[in-house]
């Protein structure tokens, strides 16, 4: 083997996965013998989603390649075409970068495109958050497909590790490290209440909620109806209750949701909608609110570590392990309102988070650095417990 530093190439396509990947990337950058590469794509390059490419640079990272994939359509056909554009773009980028290991996280369609390109180019690939379950999203299928294309797995919990073994992945290739999102909570100096209000563009009220509602992608046409049920539930709150919405992502129907969110905010006092907050502002806001509401994974993965209760709506995150502070509800307005009341009654309190202790990024970098050669990982079989070798 050469003594040259090995190139570890991360792929990020949204504000959400960048917030999770930032700390593993820092850990890789600080590890002797490893060199960080970064490819930005998807929503990072779209002004309507906050042009979060700037957030990447503000966090001190150099972007080695950018890949335009998004079309001005949030239909299923538009997303499928974006995947095709992504495969072409990633093939060119990987040919130029020649990484030793590609690192992808989660399940978004941009990640799916990167994984396909890496697989056909015979590039070793590591996947974070494989084995998770989200029964209400197309992401469920893409996540498992990405896992089968990958050669190393870094899971957020033991249940996910078991599911990867069920998918035929060998236990020796699976590492349960916890959720890398908790690392930021442990390390960042979060903004105070006044600073958070300035960051989101609205002075916080005496009571506040962080609201994020993404498309329910398994069944077309449901997302708008479920969002309207959420609006009806939020309308039962005191008008002085502060609401901070973060806009939906670029999945099918995402633009339709954002149009309605902006219209709702325009007609309600003490509310604001932001396209993207970035990790520091987002976690600072989460730390200051009384409840997290919607169907974002952050309410399940990160909020419990701050002791903030979550109201998880509908099927998008169904199947994930949950802390005691997470209240699941069907997407009807009366049920949502009742769950919000339960969450507010619980209030902020110390909670055991099943997704780890904030040391996931360190574990990730140590494991990657400890593998002497990634190329042999390309050869993998289907693991069957109890089967003969």
Residue pairs with C-beta under 8 A, 6 or more apart in sequence:
1 372
1 373
5 33
5 34
5 35
6 33
6 34
6 35
6 100
6 101
6 374
7 35
7 37
7 97
7 98
7 99
7 100
7 101
8 28
8 34
8 35
8 36
8 37
8 99
8 100
8 101
8 103
8 368
9 37
9 38
9 39
9 64
9 94
9 97
9 99
9 101
9 102
9 103
10 21
10 24
10 25
10 28
10 36
10 37
10 38
10 39
10 103
10 104
11 39
11 41
11 90
11 102
11 103
11 104
11 105
11 110
11 111
11 114
12 18
12 21
12 38
12 39
12 40
12 41
12 44
12 56
12 105
13 40
13 41
13 42
13 43
13 44
13 69
13 108
13 110
13 111
14 42
14 43
14 44
14 49
14 52
14 108
14 110
14 249
14 250
15 43
15 44
15 49
15 50
15 52
15 55
15 276
15 277
15 278
16 249
16 296
16 297
16 298
17 105
17 106
17 108
17 111
18 44
18 52
18 55
18 56
18 279
19 181
19 184
19 278
19 279
19 282
20 105
20 106
20 128
20 129
20 179
20 180
20 181
21 103
21 105
21 128
21 180
22 59
22 61
22 184
22 279
23 180
23 183
23 184
23 187
23 360
23 361
24 103
24 128
24 180
24 360
24 361
24 364
24 365
25 36
25 38
25 61
26 361
27 361
27 362
27 364
27 365
28 34
28 36
28 364
28 365
28 368
29 36
30 365
31 365
31 366
31 368
31 369
32 369
33 369
34 365
34 368
34 369
36 61
37 64
37 97
37 99
38 56
38 61
38 62
38 63
38 64
38 65
39 63
39 64
39 65
39 66
39 67
39 90
39 93
39 97
39 114
40 53
40 56
40 63
40 65
40 66
40 67
41 66
41 67
41 68
41 69
41 86
41 89
41 90
41 110
41 113
41 114
42 69
42 70
42 82
42 86
42 108
42 110
42 250
43 49
43 50
43 52
43 70
43 249
43 250
44 51
44 52
44 53
44 55
44 56
44 66
45 51
45 53
45 66
45 68
45 70
46 70
46 250
48 255
48 275
49 247
49 249
49 250
49 275
49 276
50 274
50 275
50 276
52 276
52 278
53 63
53 66
55 276
55 278
55 279
56 63
57 63
58 278
59 278
59 279
64 93
64 97
65 93
65 96
65 97
67 86
67 89
67 90
67 93
68 85
68 89
69 82
69 83
69 85
69 86
69 89
69 110
69 113
70 82
70 250
71 78
71 81
71 82
71 85
72 78
73 81
74 215
74 250
74 251
74 252
74 253
74 254
74 255
74 256
75 252
76 220
76 252
78 252
79 109
79 251
79 252
82 109
82 110
82 113
83 109
83 112
83 113
83 116
84 113
85 113
86 109
86 110
86 112
86 113
86 114
86 117
87 113
87 116
87 117
89 113
90 113
90 114
90 116
90 117
90 118
91 117
91 120
91 121
94 102
94 117
94 118
94 121
94 123
95 121
99 123
100 124
100 374
101 123
101 124
101 125
101 126
101 152
101 368
101 374
102 114
102 118
102 123
102 124
102 125
102 126
103 125
103 126
103 128
104 111
104 114
104 115
104 118
104 125
104 126
104 127
104 128
104 146
104 150
105 111
105 127
105 128
105 129
106 128
106 129
106 132
106 139
106 143
107 129
107 132
107 134
107 137
107 139
107 140
107 142
107 143
107 146
108 139
108 142
108 249
109 142
109 251
111 142
111 146
112 142
112 145
112 146
115 125
115 127
115 145
115 146
115 149
115 150
116 149
118 125
118 149
119 125
119 149
122 378
124 151
124 152
124 374
124 375
124 377
124 378
125 149
125 150
125 151
125 152
126 150
126 151
126 152
126 153
126 154
126 368
127 146
127 147
127 150
127 152
127 153
127 154
128 154
128 156
128 180
128 364
129 143
129 154
129 155
129 156
129 160
129 179
130 143
130 144
130 146
130 147
130 150
130 153
130 154
130 155
130 160
130 164
130 169
131 147
131 153
131 155
131 159
131 160
131 161
131 162
131 163
131 164
131 167
131 174
132 143
132 155
132 156
132 160
132 319
132 320
133 140
133 159
133 160
133 163
133 318
133 319
133 320
134 140
134 143
134 297
134 316
134 317
134 318
134 319
134 320
135 218
135 315
135 318
135 319
136 216
136 217
136 218
136 295
136 314
136 315
136 316
136 317
136 318
137 216
137 217
137 218
137 251
137 316
138 217
138 218
138 251
139 217
140 218
140 319
144 167
147 153
147 164
147 167
147 169
148 167
148 168
148 169
151 173
151 374
151 377
151 378
151 380
152 173
152 175
152 368
152 371
152 377
153 161
153 164
153 169
153 173
153 174
153 175
154 175
154 177
154 360
154 364
154 367
155 161
155 164
155 174
155 175
155 176
155 177
156 176
156 177
156 178
156 179
156 301
156 355
156 356
156 360
157 176
157 178
157 179
157 321
157 354
157 355
157 356
158 176
159 321
160 176
161 171
161 174
161 176
164 174
165 171
165 174
165 383
165 385
168 382
168 383
168 384
169 380
169 383
170 380
170 381
170 383
171 383
173 377
173 380
175 363
175 364
175 367
177 356
177 360
177 363
177 364
177 367
178 355
178 356
178 357
178 358
178 359
178 360
178 363
179 301
179 302
179 355
179 356
179 360
180 360
180 361
180 364
181 298
181 301
181 302
181 355
182 301
182 302
182 305
182 353
182 355
182 356
182 357
182 358
182 360
183 358
183 359
183 360
183 361
184 279
184 283
184 302
185 283
185 302
185 305
185 306
185 358
186 358
186 359
187 358
188 279
188 280
188 283
190 280
190 283
190 284
190 287
191 199
191 280
191 281
191 284
193 204
193 288
194 203
195 284
196 204
196 281
196 284
196 285
196 287
196 288
197 203
197 204
199 277
199 281
199 284
199 285
200 244
200 272
200 274
200 277
200 281
200 285
201 272
201 274
202 242
202 244
202 270
202 271
202 272
204 242
204 288
204 289
205 240
205 241
205 242
205 270
206 240
207 238
207 240
207 241
207 242
207 290
207 344
208 241
208 242
208 243
208 244
208 288
208 289
208 290
209 234
209 237
209 241
209 242
209 243
209 244
209 289
209 290
209 291
209 292
209 293
209 340
210 244
210 246
210 285
210 286
210 289
210 291
210 292
210 293
211 230
211 234
211 243
211 244
211 245
211 246
211 292
211 293
211 294
212 245
212 246
212 248
212 292
212 293
212 294
212 295
212 296
212 298
212 299
213 226
213 227
213 230
213 245
213 248
213 257
213 261
213 294
213 295
213 296
213 313
214 248
214 249
214 251
214 254
214 257
214 294
214 295
214 296
214 316
215 223
215 248
215 249
215 251
215 252
215 253
215 254
215 257
216 222
216 223
216 226
216 295
216 314
216 315
216 316
217 223
217 251
217 252
217 253
217 316
218 315
220 252
220 253
221 253
223 253
223 256
223 257
224 253
224 256
224 257
224 260
226 313
226 314
226 331
227 257
227 260
227 261
228 260
229 331
229 332
229 333
229 336
230 293
230 294
230 313
230 331
230 333
230 336
231 260
231 264
232 333
233 333
233 334
233 336
233 337
233 340
234 243
234 293
235 268
236 333
236 337
237 243
237 340
239 268
239 269
239 270
240 269
240 270
241 270
242 270
242 271
242 289
243 265
243 268
243 270
243 271
243 272
244 271
244 272
244 273
244 274
244 285
244 289
245 261
245 264
245 265
245 271
245 272
245 273
245 274
246 273
246 274
246 275
246 276
246 277
246 282
246 296
247 257
247 258
247 261
247 262
247 273
247 274
247 275
247 276
248 254
248 257
248 258
248 261
258 273
261 273
262 273
264 271
265 271
265 272
265 273
277 285
282 298
283 302
283 306
286 292
286 298
286 302
286 303
286 306
286 308
287 306
287 308
289 308
290 308
290 309
290 344
290 347
290 348
291 308
291 309
291 310
291 311
291 340
291 343
291 344
292 298
292 299
292 303
292 308
292 309
292 310
292 311
293 299
293 310
293 311
293 313
293 336
293 340
294 311
294 312
294 313
295 312
295 313
295 314
295 316
295 317
296 317
297 317
297 320
299 310
299 311
299 312
299 317
299 326
300 310
300 312
300 317
300 320
300 321
300 322
300 323
300 326
301 355
303 309
303 310
303 325
303 326
304 310
304 323
304 325
304 326
304 351
304 352
304 353
304 355
305 351
305 353
305 355
305 358
306 348
307 325
307 348
307 349
307 350
307 351
308 325
308 348
309 325
309 326
309 327
309 343
309 344
309 346
309 347
309 348
310 325
310 326
310 327
310 343
311 327
311 329
311 336
311 339
311 340
311 343
312 322
312 326
312 327
312 328
312 329
313 329
313 330
313 331
313 336
313 339
314 329
314 330
314 331
318 328
321 354
321 355
322 328
322 354
323 351
323 352
323 353
323 354
324 351
324 352
325 343
325 346
325 349
325 351
327 339
327 342
327 343
327 346
328 339
329 335
329 336
329 338
329 339
371 377
